[in-house]
């Protein structure tokens, strides 16, 4: 697929796959990176889907890119239909939580307020997301971005007719399960479940979709992981009756009152790891590489370290590559501008050691943070 054209964009690689289609990292003719989403043929064959798809793209364009990835170009009547958005390389909330663990109360307030602010803009244009979850929220230096809103509504409307309910169990509202009118209040319910997940818990428990549906409709959410001072706010977000939930604006005001410093602000950004940091092998290595994260390339005058979905490659005079399947542990230590890595291998006492010098402290911090986010998908960060 690399090198293929989608409209005027040249594909570099696959970023992800989902219920709607594939997402590709691509370049514009001017060299700018974009995310191009191509619709599945099964959806593209439905004329009603294409009509709704075109209408929703127009609606999303009106919201703009401050709270999401702005749509740059689209061809809803192409073969297949596609649209291109600005590429946002930050980690998803799900990836952040996997690498770092539960958020503090202050981080929860900051992330929740910024996401509620995004919903204010989205709902203000008459759009309902319908599938808000940690993997649809990207953390950037200037705040969380909510991905794929609006498009979720046309996907939902099309697939409900053919195959039933669309969404993510554990984050769906009671009215979505019951086939009732879905409004912005459903997104508030989902944000409540997102806040519980970000606090290290689960609003509803189990892996079976039927069990999660029953709990969402009939059982109170488990808020034991949520800090006490914001627990009532999250409880009201998860009210069974949509009328009992706060609006996005009211939720924003409530979470912002006491302030918050989630991981979205560059100036206040906390390091994702302490120094030194250790990563240990997970019981199961993910079959799919992380999406939404750029491969890490760290280099000084003599050496280059590349970390990507295939593994780790170190180049000096020669090149050494290690797949994730053979790596058991990684340790990193940082000085003022020095970065020292130790890599151990499965079933061996052998250790590879690498040393790089960053040009400044900010670059070193960026290397360390990005290593933690990327490696945290394959290995477990040890507290």
Secondary structure by P-SEA (a helix, b strand, c coil): ccccccccccccccccccccbbbbbcccccbbbbbbbbbcccccccaaaaaaaaaaaaaaaaacccccccccccccccccccccccccccccaaaaaaacccccaaaaaaaaaaaaaaaaaaaaacccccccccccccccccbbbbcccaaaaaaaaaaaaccccccccccccccccccccccaaaaaaaaaaaaaaaacccccccccaaaaaaaacccccccccccccaaaaaaaaacccccccccaaaaaaaaaccccccccccccccccccccbbbbbcccccccccccccccccccccbbbbbcccbbbbbccbbbbbccccccbbbbbbcccbbbbbbbcccccbbbbbbbbcccaaaaaaaaaaaaaaacccccccc
